[in-house]
Amino acid sequence: MKRILIATAIGLVALTAGCTGTAGDAKPTSTTGEATPTSGSGSASGLEAVKPCDLLTEAEVTSLGLNSPGKAEQVASSDGCNWTKSGAGGLRTGIRTKTGVADLSLDGEKITDIKVGKYDAKKVEAADRAKHLCTIAISVSESSSVVVIGNIGLTSEDTAAACERSSKAAELIAPKLP
């Protein structure tokens, strides 16, 4: 019964953290010669051009103790990317081009306002009351966000280790955001 509850909690977190953009057909806006916005404007159009599995390089994924390449997954209308390693848990990223952090349903034992690179973010420890999860929700703009969910394994209750993985991944991802 406990495993069913844990699997359900992970499914709900994945659904909450996914993307709402359409994969593969976003076109960059032509500006002063730049292919995509990189000024940190937080425009949704710049974030729409980013693919979740491109947010971490193979070396970065390995440094997090996980296997590369990531697996692109769609949950309902949400796109995301999962990296895992048998017995070592995993990491999920999700891009929301039409939902800002303030509009996310974030629930956990402890929610803290933090900075990730130049972005405001929220750190959610034991997300959805699952001690093996930690979520970092990065506010790219008022209407867009990137969510990073780390875990150390379904049977782990090491929230601190999950938060360490999420935080490290979020710091690696932040410079790649528009």
Secondary structure as UniProt FT lines:
FT   HELIX           2..17
FT   TURN            23..24
FT   HELIX           44..48
FT   HELIX           52..54
FT   HELIX           58..63
FT   TURN            64..65
FT   STRAND          71..75
FT   TURN            76..77
FT   STRAND          78..85
FT   TURN            86..88
FT   STRAND          89..96
FT   HELIX           101..103
FT   STRAND          110..116
FT   TURN            117..118
FT   STRAND          119..125
FT   HELIX           127..129
FT   TURN            131..132
FT   STRAND          133..141
FT   TURN            142..143
FT   STRAND          144..151
FT   TURN            154..155
FT   HELIX           159..173
FT   HELIX           174..176
//
